[in-house]
């Protein structure tokens, strides 16, 4: 998707890392509902 656009690749990587961190911080979403 972003092989030709280094900036987009950086933004996508940062977004994916943020999503991963969010999931790791909240391993069981049922408890927060």
N, CA, C and O atoms as a CHARMM CRD file, in Angstrom:
* protein
*
  132
    1    1 UNK  N      0.83900  -1.20400   0.00000 PROA 1      0.00000
    2    1 UNK  CA     0.00000   0.00000   0.00000 PROA 1      0.00000
    3    1 UNK  C      0.86900   1.24800   0.00000 PROA 1      0.00000
    4    1 UNK  O      0.68500   2.13800  -0.83000 PROA 1      0.00000
    5    2 UNK  N      1.81600   1.31500   0.92900 PROA 2      0.00000
    6    2 UNK  CA     2.58100   2.55000   1.10700 PROA 2      0.00000
    7    2 UNK  C      4.05500   2.35600   0.75600 PROA 2      0.00000
    8    2 UNK  O      4.91000   3.08600   1.25700 PROA 2      0.00000
    9    3 UNK  N      4.35400   1.39400  -0.08800 PROA 3      0.00000
   10    3 UNK  CA     5.75600   1.12400  -0.41100 PROA 3      0.00000
   11    3 UNK  C      6.42700   2.30300  -1.10900 PROA 3      0.00000
   12    3 UNK  O      7.64200   2.47000  -1.00700 PROA 3      0.00000
   13    4 UNK  N      5.65100   3.11800  -1.81500 PROA 4      0.00000
   14    4 UNK  CA     6.21900   4.22100  -2.59100 PROA 4      0.00000
   15    4 UNK  C      6.20800   5.53900  -1.82800 PROA 4      0.00000
   16    4 UNK  O      6.72600   6.54000  -2.32200 PROA 4      0.00000
   17    5 UNK  N      5.63300   5.55300  -0.64300 PROA 5      0.00000
   18    5 UNK  CA     5.46300   6.81200   0.08500 PROA 5      0.00000
   19    5 UNK  C      5.98500   6.63800   1.51200 PROA 5      0.00000
   20    5 UNK  O      5.29200   6.11100   2.38200 PROA 5      0.00000
   21    6 UNK  N      7.21600   7.09100   1.73300 PROA 6      0.00000
   22    6 UNK  CA     7.86000   6.88300   3.03200 PROA 6      0.00000
   23    6 UNK  C      7.08800   7.56400   4.15700 PROA 6      0.00000
   24    6 UNK  O      6.96600   7.01100   5.24900 PROA 6      0.00000
   25    7 UNK  N      6.56500   8.76400   3.89700 PROA 7      0.00000
   26    7 UNK  CA     5.83300   9.47700   4.95000 PROA 7      0.00000
   27    7 UNK  C      4.57700   8.71100   5.33400 PROA 7      0.00000
   28    7 UNK  O      4.29200   8.53700   6.51900 PROA 7      0.00000
   29    8 UNK  N      3.82400   8.25200   4.33500 PROA 8      0.00000
   30    8 UNK  CA     2.60800   7.49500   4.61800 PROA 8      0.00000
   31    8 UNK  C      2.96200   6.20700   5.36200 PROA 8      0.00000
   32    8 UNK  O      2.25500   5.79600   6.28200 PROA 8      0.00000
   33    9 UNK  N      4.05000   5.58300   4.95700 PROA 9      0.00000
   34    9 UNK  CA     4.47600   4.35500   5.62300 PROA 9      0.00000
   35    9 UNK  C      4.76500   4.61700   7.09800 PROA 9      0.00000
   36    9 UNK  O      4.39100   3.81600   7.95400 PROA 9      0.00000
   37   10 UNK  N      5.42200   5.72300   7.39700 PROA 10     0.00000
   38   10 UNK  CA     5.73000   6.06900   8.78400 PROA 10     0.00000
   39   10 UNK  C      4.44900   6.28900   9.57600 PROA 10     0.00000
   40   10 UNK  O      4.31800   5.81400  10.70400 PROA 10     0.00000
   41   11 UNK  N      3.49800   7.01800   8.97400 PROA 11     0.00000
   42   11 UNK  CA     2.23600   7.29600   9.65800 PROA 11     0.00000
   43   11 UNK  C      1.46400   6.00200   9.89100 PROA 11     0.00000
   44   11 UNK  O      0.87600   5.80700  10.95500 PROA 11     0.00000
   45   12 UNK  N      1.46700   5.11600   8.89100 PROA 12     0.00000
   46   12 UNK  CA     0.75200   3.85100   9.02200 PROA 12     0.00000
   47   12 UNK  C      1.39300   2.98800  10.10200 PROA 12     0.00000
   48   12 UNK  O      0.69500   2.36400  10.90100 PROA 12     0.00000
   49   13 UNK  N      2.71900   2.95500  10.12300 PROA 13     0.00000
   50   13 UNK  CA     3.41400   2.17100  11.13600 PROA 13     0.00000
   51   13 UNK  C      3.11400   2.69900  12.52900 PROA 13     0.00000
   52   13 UNK  O      2.89200   1.92100  13.45600 PROA 13     0.00000
   53   14 UNK  N      3.10700   4.01600  12.68200 PROA 14     0.00000
   54   14 UNK  CA     2.82400   4.62100  13.98200 PROA 14     0.00000
   55   14 UNK  C      1.39400   4.30800  14.41000 PROA 14     0.00000
   56   14 UNK  O      1.13800   4.03100  15.58200 PROA 14     0.00000
   57   15 UNK  N      0.45000   4.35400  13.44600 PROA 15     0.00000
   58   15 UNK  CA    -0.94800   4.06400  13.76000 PROA 15     0.00000
   59   15 UNK  C     -1.10500   2.60700  14.19900 PROA 15     0.00000
   60   15 UNK  O     -1.80800   2.31200  15.16600 PROA 15     0.00000
   61   16 UNK  N     -0.43900   1.69700  13.47100 PROA 16     0.00000
   62   16 UNK  CA    -0.53400   0.28500  13.82300 PROA 16     0.00000
   63   16 UNK  C      0.06000   0.03900  15.20400 PROA 16     0.00000
   64   16 UNK  O     -0.47400  -0.76000  15.97400 PROA 16     0.00000
   65   17 UNK  N      1.16100   0.72000  15.52600 PROA 17     0.00000
   66   17 UNK  CA     1.77900   0.55100  16.83600 PROA 17     0.00000
   67   17 UNK  C      0.84900   1.06300  17.92100 PROA 17     0.00000
   68   17 UNK  O      0.74500   0.47000  18.99500 PROA 17     0.00000
   69   18 UNK  N      0.16700   2.18200  17.63100 PROA 18     0.00000
   70   18 UNK  CA    -0.76500   2.74400  18.60700 PROA 18     0.00000
   71   18 UNK  C     -1.92600   1.77200  18.84400 PROA 18     0.00000
   72   18 UNK  O     -2.36200   1.58200  19.97900 PROA 18     0.00000
   73   19 UNK  N     -2.41800   1.16200  17.77100 PROA 19     0.00000
   74   19 UNK  CA    -3.50600   0.19900  17.91000 PROA 19     0.00000
   75   19 UNK  C     -3.05000  -0.99000  18.75600 PROA 19     0.00000
   76   19 UNK  O     -3.78200  -1.45900  19.62700 PROA 19     0.00000
   77   20 UNK  N     -1.83700  -1.46900  18.49300 PROA 20     0.00000
   78   20 UNK  CA    -1.30200  -2.60100  19.24300 PROA 20     0.00000
   79   20 UNK  C     -1.16900  -2.24700  20.71200 PROA 20     0.00000
   80   20 UNK  O     -1.55000  -3.03200  21.58000 PROA 20     0.00000
   81   21 UNK  N     -0.62500  -1.05900  20.99700 PROA 21     0.00000
   82   21 UNK  CA    -0.45300  -0.63300  22.38300 PROA 21     0.00000
   83   21 UNK  C     -1.80300  -0.52700  23.07600 PROA 21     0.00000
   84   21 UNK  O     -1.93400  -0.89200  24.24500 PROA 21     0.00000
   85   22 UNK  N     -2.80800  -0.02800  22.35900 PROA 22     0.00000
   86   22 UNK  CA    -4.13200   0.14100  22.95300 PROA 22     0.00000
   87   22 UNK  C     -4.72200  -1.21700  23.32500 PROA 22     0.00000
   88   22 UNK  O     -5.32500  -1.36600  24.38900 PROA 22     0.00000
   89   23 UNK  N     -4.54900  -2.19600  22.45500 PROA 23     0.00000
   90   23 UNK  CA    -5.06500  -3.53700  22.72600 PROA 23     0.00000
   91   23 UNK  C     -4.32100  -4.16300  23.90600 PROA 23     0.00000
   92   23 UNK  O     -4.93300  -4.79900  24.76300 PROA 23     0.00000
   93   24 UNK  N     -3.00200  -3.98100  23.94600 PROA 24     0.00000
   94   24 UNK  CA    -2.22400  -4.55500  25.03500 PROA 24     0.00000
   95   24 UNK  C     -2.56400  -3.89400  26.36400 PROA 24     0.00000
   96   24 UNK  O     -2.48700  -4.53100  27.41400 PROA 24     0.00000
   97   25 UNK  N     -2.94000  -2.62100  26.31900 PROA 25     0.00000
   98   25 UNK  CA    -3.31200  -1.91500  27.54200 PROA 25     0.00000
   99   25 UNK  C     -4.69800  -2.33500  28.02600 PROA 25     0.00000
  100   25 UNK  O     -5.02900  -2.17300  29.20100 PROA 25     0.00000
  101   26 UNK  N     -5.51000  -2.88000  27.10400 PROA 26     0.00000
  102   26 UNK  CA    -6.87900  -3.27700  27.44900 PROA 26     0.00000
  103   26 UNK  C     -7.14700  -4.68400  26.91500 PROA 26     0.00000
  104   26 UNK  O     -7.88000  -4.84300  25.93900 PROA 26     0.00000
  105   27 UNK  N     -6.56500  -5.69700  27.54000 PROA 27     0.00000
  106   27 UNK  CA    -6.64200  -7.05600  27.00200 PROA 27     0.00000
  107   27 UNK  C     -8.05100  -7.63700  26.98200 PROA 27     0.00000
  108   27 UNK  O     -8.33200  -8.53400  26.18700 PROA 27     0.00000
  109   28 UNK  N     -8.95300  -7.13700  27.85100 PROA 28     0.00000
  110   28 UNK  CA   -10.31000  -7.68100  27.89500 PROA 28     0.00000
  111   28 UNK  C    -11.33000  -6.54700  27.83000 PROA 28     0.00000
  112   28 UNK  O    -11.70000  -5.99200  28.86500 PROA 28     0.00000
  113   29 UNK  N    -11.78700  -6.19700  26.63400 PROA 29     0.00000
  114   29 UNK  CA   -12.70200  -5.06100  26.47700 PROA 29     0.00000
  115   29 UNK  C    -14.03900  -5.27000  27.18600 PROA 29     0.00000
  116   29 UNK  O    -14.75000  -4.30100  27.45100 PROA 29     0.00000
  117   30 UNK  N    -14.39200  -6.51200  27.49600 PROA 30     0.00000
  118   30 UNK  CA   -15.66800  -6.76000  28.16700 PROA 30     0.00000
  119   30 UNK  C    -15.71000  -6.10400  29.54000 PROA 30     0.00000
  120   30 UNK  O    -16.78000  -5.71900  30.01300 PROA 30     0.00000
  121   31 UNK  N    -14.54500  -5.97500  30.18700 PROA 31     0.00000
  122   31 UNK  CA   -14.50100  -5.40300  31.51800 PROA 31     0.00000
  123   31 UNK  C    -14.78500  -3.90700  31.51500 PROA 31     0.00000
  124   31 UNK  O    -15.21000  -3.35300  32.52900 PROA 31     0.00000
  125   32 UNK  N    -14.55200  -3.24600  30.37400 PROA 32     0.00000
  126   32 UNK  CA   -14.72200  -1.79400  30.30000 PROA 32     0.00000
  127   32 UNK  C    -16.11700  -1.41200  29.82100 PROA 32     0.00000
  128   32 UNK  O    -16.53700  -0.26600  29.98200 PROA 32     0.00000
  129   33 UNK  N    -16.83400  -2.36200  29.23700 PROA 33     0.00000
  130   33 UNK  CA   -18.14500  -2.05700  28.67400 PROA 33     0.00000
  131   33 UNK  C    -19.18100  -1.81500  29.76300 PROA 33     0.00000
  132   33 UNK  O    -20.34300  -1.54400  29.46100 PROA 33     0.00000
